Amino acid sequence: MDGMDIGTLMIVLVVVIFILLILIVPNIKILKEYERAVIFRLGRIAGTKGPGIVFLIPIIDRAVKVDLRENYFEIRRQLCITAENSPLDVDVLFYYRVINPEDSVVKIKDFKGAAIGIAQTTLRSVIGDILLDDVLAKREYINTVLRDKLDEMTERWGVKVTSVEIREILPPSRVQNAMVRQMEAERIRRAMVIEADGKKEAIIKVAEGEARSEILKAEGDREAVILEAEGVRQSNILEAEGDAMALDKVFEVVRGIDSKTMTLQYLKALDALGNNEQTRLIFPMDFTNLTETISEHIEKASEETGSEAEKKSRK
């Protein structure tokens, strides 16, 4: 009898321990550093616990895990219409993180689904106010507008939108073809502008070189003219000085010659002119004076001869 009581007791104890383990073990939570547990006790929030080991009261407490790491979701190929009614397929990435675990659990049932819906409508609204060229050129502006609007809406859910990135924008094929042609035309225009600038620079350089060459040539010619004129002037000065010296010598010699020698030289010159084969006859303008001079010399010579004869007769 006692053996049966001990065996029954052991079985009951084992059952109780098994039941306790079934109740206690599932209510022991181990949370990582980036996890938090929002505790509901009999349906009411009892606070946030974690990280580490968290004990829950069986049947009474219920925990909801919240990940505090930055996460993202994407919107694939969202069709948007620009301000000029041009369709675009836009892929967008939204980055977010939970800053208030309790609000993220209590105030929103499915944050990701709600955020995707708001992101789609916000994206269409923002793209609809922008022209096609601005959508392609102002991605950073669109990212900033989307982030601000989404953050304003999700803040009440305890979620912070950290970044919005447009991953891809796909315009229609006709628009892509037009953009390709425009890009090719722009490249051709830039190439022509660069080529024209190069030619202009080359022409300017050549013109500057020619102008410099002409300037140097003109300066050389001017220097040559100046040097030539200086040489001519020096030559004239030397020639004039030589003539002046020769005239001075002639004047000194002539000054010592008497009138008889001069008359004799004059007659020699006339004789040389007379012996010339030309038929011209040259009569000096002072021929009369010359004859008078010769007559005077003859008279003087006769007088001197007569006086010498008288002196001899007297002797």
Helices and strands as residue ranges (DSSP letters): H 2-24, G 25-27, E 28-31, E 35-41, E 44-49, E 52-55, E 61-67, E 71-81, E 87-98, H 101-106, H 111-128, H 132-137, H 139-154, G 155-157, E 159-170, H 173-255, H 259-274, H 287-314
